[in-house]
Amino acid sequence: MNTPVRHTDHIGHGSADMLMECVAECLNLAALKADLAIRCADANDRAGLNYHARQGAAAYEQALGILKMLNERRASERSREGAA
C-alpha cells in the first residue's frame, strides 16, 4: 500500500486542519496494519496476525480519539459564536 507523501509544513500545530491530517495518518496506518493482518491470516501466522490486528486496532482507536477532540473543538467554537 503506497500512500502519497503529505506535506503539512504549512499547517499550524493544534489547528483543525492538523487534527484532520492526524486522523488521516492514523487511518492510513490502521488500513496498512489490517492488510498485514490479512496476509498473516492467509499464511496461518498467528503471532503476526495477533500483532498486526492489535496495532491496527490501536491506530483506529487513536483516530477515533482525535475525531472526538475535533468534534469537541468544533462544538465549543459554535457555542462561542452563538454567545457572541
N, C-alpha and C positions, 0 to 999 in steps of 0.2 A: 504494500500500500504506500504509494508516494503521495504525500500532501505537499501542496505548494508552500514555499517559504513565505511567511507573512512578515512584512516589515511594520513593526509597531513603534519605531523610534519617535514618531510624531505624536503619539497618543499619551496624554497626561496620566500619570500613575493615580489610581483611585477613581478615575473617571468612568462613566457608564460604558464608554467605548472600550476601555481597557478591561472592564469586567466581562464584556461580551467576548473579547479576544481570549480571555482566560477560560471562559465556558467552551469556546470553540476548540481550544487546545486540549482541554480535559476530555471532551467528547471524541476528538481525533485519537487520543491515547486509548480511550475505552474501546473504540472501534478496532484499533490495532491489536489490543490485548484479546478482544473477542475473536478476531481472526486467528491469532496464535493459539487460543484455547481450542478452537475448532480443529486446527491442524493437529494439535496434541491428542485430541479425542480420536481423530481418524487414525493416528499412529498408535493408539492404545497406550499413550504415555500419561499415566495417572498423575504423576508428580508435576509434569509440565502443565497438564490441564488444570490441576488444583491451583498452581501458582498463577497462571495467566488469568484464570477466571476470577481469582481474588483481587489481582491487580486491576483488572478491568472494572470490577465492581467498585473498588476504591476510587478509581478515576471518575466513574459515573456519579458516585455519591458526592465527590468534590464538585463536580459540575452542578449538581442539584443545590449544594450549599451556596455556591456563588450566585446561582439564579435567585435563590431566596434573598441574598443580600441585595441583588439588583432590584428585585421587586419591592423590598422594603424601602430602598432608597427612592425609588420612583413614587411610592405611596407617600413618603414624607415630603417629597418635593411638591406633589399635588396638593397635600394638605396645607403646605406653606403658601402655595399660590392661591388657594381658596380663602385663606385667612387674610391675605393682603388686599 
